[in-house]
């Protein structure tokens, strides 16, 4: 996922108390993931991007505050953005933020089998700062066409013994030949 804040580099479209905003102080991003997603907290990255395209990493409070709602099966995470010195981050009008992260589909996803095995994944992202709240909802529909699984394989020795069918005793000196079958 990629969330973009202040994409047009123009906070004047945002107003607070009837006045245009030139800067948003104490920036916090709250994002609620729809059912069926698990946040990979180690994947979260935040970038400040100038209108000239220069990118600078923006720090955030760690660990990320992650709350799972067992009733709705959603996950909400909160990013409190910080300056390099650890103080609260301020978003200037000539900067946009790009927040990227990865989610994994989990067992709570709802597959609509009557609609081509599709599933909707979405999120509601909220920008907060100085009493200001701006919300955006995104929903994307995906067709589940392949399931991918990983497995761990461990090596171990194999011992093959030839035994007498009547007595069950190991036959000493038995020889085996391994060959590749085409």
Helices and strands as residue ranges (DSSP letters): E 2-5, G 11-13, E 15-16, E 19-20, E 23-24, E 28-33, E 37-50, E 55-57, E 59-60, E 65-69, E 74-82, E 91-92, E 95-105, G 113-115, E 118-129, E 132-143
